[in-house]
């Protein structure tokens, strides 16, 4: 009986040591403010390039002209678009950075608010709300820190069309 109690006590001791070491978070160097500032600068350069309609500068901020850009209709906006087309349409719109930039230079700059930037120093996200004549929503960039600095790896965005809003059906 004493042997079993000693074994049980040893197991409990080993488990508590294991649990305390697993509970400790891994030591990671804190993200330097410089990296967040660098992502702010990337965002600022992009907004400046949009305002000046500088497609080459915008495209240079992506890792590749083939980087994916994916838009998704909000549910009520999707219903409005489908009804207007009198048939189902794709729920998502996939393009490349090159195609997106070509379209971006044809439109007036969006109104931007609620900028949010996060990074661990190697990857990051930049997100913000946009308002444009054609609609509104949220844009999220995933970014990577390359040898050339921060670059946009992909973009996803929501699409809310004004017709859905005017019907009191924002999505």
C-alpha positions as CSV (number, residue, x, y, z in Angstrom):
1,X,0.0,0.0,0.0
2,X,2.8,2.4,0.9
3,X,4.5,1.6,-2.5
4,X,1.3,2.5,-4.3
5,X,1.0,5.7,-2.4
6,X,4.6,6.6,-3.2
7,X,4.0,5.9,-6.9
8,X,0.9,7.9,-6.9
9,X,2.7,10.8,-5.2
10,X,5.5,10.6,-7.7
11,X,3.0,10.7,-10.6
12,X,1.3,13.7,-9.2
13,X,4.6,15.5,-8.7
14,X,5.7,14.7,-12.3
15,X,2.4,15.9,-13.7
16,X,2.5,19.1,-11.7
17,X,6.0,19.8,-13.0
18,X,4.9,19.0,-16.6
19,X,1.8,21.2,-16.3
20,X,3.6,24.2,-14.9
21,X,6.2,24.0,-17.7
22,X,3.4,23.7,-20.3
23,X,1.5,26.5,-18.8
24,X,4.4,28.9,-19.2
25,X,4.2,30.8,-22.5
26,X,7.2,30.5,-24.8
27,X,9.6,33.3,-24.6
28,X,9.4,35.4,-27.7
29,X,11.1,38.7,-28.2
30,X,8.6,41.5,-28.0
31,X,7.6,43.0,-31.3
32,X,9.5,46.2,-31.8
33,X,7.5,49.4,-32.3
34,X,9.7,49.8,-35.4
35,X,7.9,46.9,-37.2
36,X,4.4,48.3,-36.4
37,X,5.7,51.7,-37.6
38,X,7.0,50.1,-40.8
39,X,3.5,48.6,-41.4
40,X,2.0,52.0,-40.8
41,X,4.4,53.4,-43.4
42,X,3.5,50.7,-45.9
43,X,-0.2,51.5,-45.4
44,X,0.6,55.3,-45.8
45,X,2.6,54.7,-48.9
46,X,-0.2,52.7,-50.4
47,X,-2.8,55.3,-49.6
48,X,-0.6,58.0,-51.2
49,X,-0.1,55.8,-54.3
50,X,-3.9,55.4,-54.5
51,X,-4.5,59.1,-54.2
52,X,-1.9,59.8,-57.0
53,X,-3.1,56.9,-59.1
54,X,0.4,55.4,-59.2
55,X,-0.3,51.8,-60.2
56,X,3.4,50.9,-60.3
57,X,4.0,52.0,-56.8
58,X,0.9,50.2,-55.5
59,X,1.9,47.0,-57.3
60,X,5.4,47.2,-55.9
61,X,4.0,46.9,-52.4
62,X,2.8,43.3,-53.1
63,X,5.0,40.3,-52.9
64,X,3.8,39.5,-56.4
65,X,1.4,40.8,-59.1
66,X,-0.2,37.4,-58.7
67,X,-1.0,37.8,-55.0
68,X,-4.6,36.9,-54.3
69,X,-7.3,39.5,-53.7
70,X,-10.6,38.1,-52.6
71,X,-13.8,40.0,-52.1
72,X,-17.0,38.5,-50.5
73,X,-20.5,39.9,-50.6
74,X,-22.2,40.5,-47.3
75,X,-25.4,38.4,-47.2
76,X,-27.9,41.1,-47.9
77,X,-25.7,42.7,-50.5
78,X,-25.4,39.3,-52.2
79,X,-29.2,39.0,-52.3
80,X,-29.5,42.5,-53.9
81,X,-26.8,41.7,-56.5
82,X,-28.3,38.3,-57.3
83,X,-31.8,39.8,-57.7
84,X,-30.5,42.6,-59.9
85,X,-28.8,39.9,-62.1
86,X,-31.9,37.8,-62.1
87,X,-29.7,34.7,-61.5
88,X,-27.2,33.6,-58.9
89,X,-23.8,35.2,-59.1
90,X,-20.5,34.1,-57.5
91,X,-20.5,34.9,-53.7
92,X,-16.8,35.7,-53.9
93,X,-14.7,37.6,-56.4
94,X,-11.1,36.4,-56.9
95,X,-8.6,38.6,-58.6
96,X,-4.8,39.2,-58.5
97,X,-3.0,42.2,-57.1
98,X,-2.2,43.3,-60.7
99,X,-6.0,43.2,-61.6
100,X,-7.0,44.9,-58.4
101,X,-4.5,47.7,-58.8
102,X,-5.6,48.3,-62.4
103,X,-9.2,48.8,-61.1
104,X,-8.1,50.9,-58.1
105,X,-6.5,53.6,-60.2
106,X,-9.8,54.1,-62.1
107,X,-11.8,55.0,-58.9
108,X,-11.6,57.9,-56.5
109,X,-9.8,57.0,-53.2
110,X,-11.9,55.4,-50.5
111,X,-12.7,57.0,-47.2
112,X,-10.8,55.1,-44.6
113,X,-11.3,54.6,-40.8
114,X,-10.6,52.1,-38.0
115,X,-7.1,51.2,-39.0
116,X,-5.8,48.2,-37.1
117,X,-2.2,46.8,-37.4
118,X,-0.7,43.7,-35.8
119,X,2.6,41.9,-36.2
120,X,4.9,39.5,-34.6
121,X,7.8,41.0,-36.6
122,X,7.7,38.5,-39.5
123,X,4.0,38.4,-40.5
124,X,1.4,41.0,-39.9
125,X,-2.1,42.2,-40.7
126,X,-3.4,45.6,-41.7
127,X,-7.2,46.1,-41.6
128,X,-9.4,49.0,-42.1
129,X,-13.0,50.0,-42.9
130,X,-13.6,51.6,-46.3
131,X,-16.4,53.7,-47.8
132,X,-16.7,54.3,-51.5
133,X,-19.3,55.3,-54.0
134,X,-19.7,51.6,-55.0
135,X,-20.0,50.3,-51.4
136,X,-18.3,49.8,-48.1
137,X,-16.8,47.1,-45.9
138,X,-13.6,46.0,-44.3
139,X,-10.3,45.3,-46.0
140,X,-7.7,43.0,-44.5
141,X,-4.1,42.7,-45.8
142,X,-1.9,39.8,-44.7
143,X,1.7,41.0,-44.9
144,X,5.2,39.4,-44.7
145,X,8.5,40.9,-43.9
146,X,10.7,40.3,-46.9
147,X,14.3,41.2,-47.7
148,X,12.9,44.3,-49.4
149,X,10.8,45.2,-46.4
150,X,7.1,44.7,-45.6
151,X,4.9,43.5,-48.6
152,X,1.3,42.6,-49.0
153,X,0.9,38.8,-49.4
154,X,-2.9,38.7,-49.8
155,X,-6.0,40.8,-49.5
156,X,-9.6,39.9,-48.4
157,X,-12.4,42.4,-48.3
158,X,-16.2,42.5,-47.6
159,X,-18.6,44.1,-50.1
160,X,-21.7,45.9,-48.9
161,X,-23.6,47.5,-51.8
162,X,-25.4,50.8,-51.3
163,X,-28.7,49.3,-52.6
164,X,-28.7,46.9,-49.6
165,X,-28.2,49.9,-47.3
166,X,-31.0,52.0,-48.8
167,X,-33.4,49.2,-48.2
168,X,-32.5,49.2,-44.6
169,X,-30.7,45.9,-45.1
170,X,-27.0,46.6,-44.3
171,X,-25.0,43.4,-44.2
